[in-house]
Amino acid sequence: MADHDGVGFAEVEFPVQVGFAVARGENGLTAAGPCPRCAARTEMTFAFGSPQGTKGLFGRARVTQPPQPTKVTMYCECGYWHEDRPPESPDTGCGAYWSVDIS
């Protein structure tokens, strides 16, 4: 396939990747782009928690948002079969992982 390299499974860390599309959606931010190892398109959605209620002045609840990260760790979720992927692996990709700037 032109959009996928059938490399064997291996946990390999890559440096920060650029060029990933980041879109805000109902469930958080979704980053999508090509895996730097097997070249297949992969995407992950990152939910940044829910508002946390805290007691404010006179017992009123004040809602605060936790800080959002500017970089997230992605891993390959291409869905293709990769030789030597352990059956207990939660990943569905080649084992690659990297950071993406989502700020």
C-alpha positions in Angstrom: 0.0 0.0 0.0 1.2 3.5 -0.8 -0.1 5.0 2.5 1.3 2.3 4.8 4.6 0.7 5.4 4.3 -2.8 6.9 7.1 -2.5 9.4 7.2 -5.0 12.3 5.9 -3.9 15.7 8.5 -2.1 17.8 8.1 0.6 20.5 10.1 3.4 19.0 10.1 7.1 20.2 10.2 9.8 17.6 10.9 13.5 18.2 8.2 16.2 18.1 6.2 15.9 14.9 5.0 19.0 12.9 2.3 19.2 10.4 -0.4 17.4 12.3 -3.9 18.9 11.9 -5.4 19.8 15.3 -9.2 20.4 15.4 -11.4 21.3 18.4 -14.4 19.1 18.7 -17.2 18.2 21.2 -15.0 15.7 22.9 -11.7 17.7 23.0 -8.9 18.3 20.6 -8.2 15.8 17.8 -4.7 15.6 16.3 -4.4 13.7 13.0 -1.5 13.0 10.6 0.9 10.4 9.3 2.7 8.0 11.7 6.5 8.8 11.4 7.3 5.1 11.3 4.7 3.3 9.2 3.3 6.4 7.3 -0.4 5.4 7.9 -2.8 8.2 8.9 -3.5 8.1 12.6 -5.5 10.3 14.9 -6.2 10.7 18.6 -8.6 12.8 20.6 -7.5 14.4 23.9 -10.2 15.4 26.4 -8.8 17.9 28.9 -11.0 17.1 31.9 -14.1 18.6 33.2 -14.7 21.8 35.2 -13.9 21.4 38.8 -16.2 23.1 41.3 -14.5 25.0 44.2 -16.0 27.0 47.0 -15.9 30.7 46.4 -16.7 33.7 48.5 -20.0 33.4 50.5 -20.2 29.7 49.6 -20.9 30.2 45.9 -19.4 27.6 43.6 -16.8 28.9 41.2 -16.0 26.7 38.2 -12.4 26.5 37.1 -10.8 24.7 34.2 -7.6 22.7 34.6 -4.7 24.0 32.6 -4.5 22.5 29.1 -1.2 21.0 27.9 0.5 22.4 24.9 2.2 19.1 23.9 0.6 15.7 23.9 2.0 12.2 23.3 0.5 10.4 20.4 1.1 6.8 19.4 0.3 4.9 16.2 -3.3 3.8 16.0 -3.2 2.9 12.3 -5.3 -0.3 12.7 -3.0 -2.2 10.3 -1.5 -5.6 11.2 2.2 -5.3 12.2 4.2 -8.5 12.7 5.4 -9.2 16.3 2.7 -7.0 17.9 2.0 -8.7 21.3 -1.6 -9.9 21.6 -1.9 -8.1 24.9 -0.8 -4.7 23.4 -3.5 -2.0 23.8 -2.2 -0.3 20.7 -3.5 -1.0 17.2 -0.5 0.3 15.4 3.2 -0.2 14.8 4.4 0.8 18.2 5.7 4.3 17.4 5.0 7.2 19.7 5.9 10.9 19.5 4.8 14.4 20.7 2.6 16.9 18.9 2.3 20.6 19.7 -1.4 21.4 20.1 -1.2 25.0 21.3 
